[in-house]
């Protein structure tokens, strides 16, 4: 299986989220066999089984493809089940999705600090991207995205063009254009990122 299909994707260690069980439940609700889902997202049946049994954790791109195929979102996979969330989240209370070593061999690549509870029409997070951190390729999906660079700089690819963006810059694009990014700088980049409908 391609290395890009697997990464150490983990939520904050204080949260017991059972992503595999949630994916299995979503797959069964759709009436899909392991092979059906594997064929639809372009991976092996064995990989889907290992993900559902919590033996491996998929890369961000693979997790996104699986969630989209199952009619859910990455945010829903990391939800803690609170059906009546408090409208205020203080520092330290927001769930953080860590994506370790995507496209790298050391360190942490990307962390997504969730600003909105899952299951909403809108999704917002702060993308925290370490130097050299990368999205590990491009993704496409339905919707629109807007972002604002809070600090640091990023190279973002939208369609067939790449752009250098830095603190104070903003961007907007339709999500059906292939998009991805990496941090070519020496400092951590923080980007306020909003998209609708919720796909993360």
C-alpha positions, 0 to 999 in steps of 0.5 A: 500500500502507498506510504501516503495512505498511512500517517500518524493521525491522532487527536488530543491524547485526552480524548478517547475517540475510536475513529475506527469504530465510527468509520465502521458504523458509518460504512454499515449505515451506507450498506457498503462492504469493506471492498466497496469502500476500498474500491471507492477511495482507491485503497486495499480492503486490508487497509480499510479493515486495519483502520476500522480495527484501530491497527493503522491510522490513515493519512489526512488525504485518505481519511478525507476520502473515506469520510467524504465517501461515507457522507461524514466529515473528519470533524465528526470522526473526532467529535466527543459526542456532546450534543449540546456544546457550549458556544464558548471554547477557551484555550485548551478546550478546543480539540486538536487533530495532530497529523504527524510526519506527513511528507516528512521523516521527523517532527510534527507536520500539521495540527488542526485546532477545531473552532466549531463543533462537528456536525455544523454547516460551517467548519473552522480551524486554526491550521498550525503548520511546522516548518517543512510541514505539508498537507501531503498532496492535494485534495478536492471536495465540494464547497468553498474555503477562505483563510487568513494567515495569522502568523508565518508563511505558507506556499499554497497550491490552488488548481495549477498555480502556487502562491506564497502567502504570509502574515496578513494575507487572505485567500478564497477558492472553490474546494473543487479545485485541487488544493494543498500546502506546505510551510517553506519557512523556518517558523510555525505558521498559523492559518485561520481556515474556514470551509463550508460545507464541513468536510474536516 
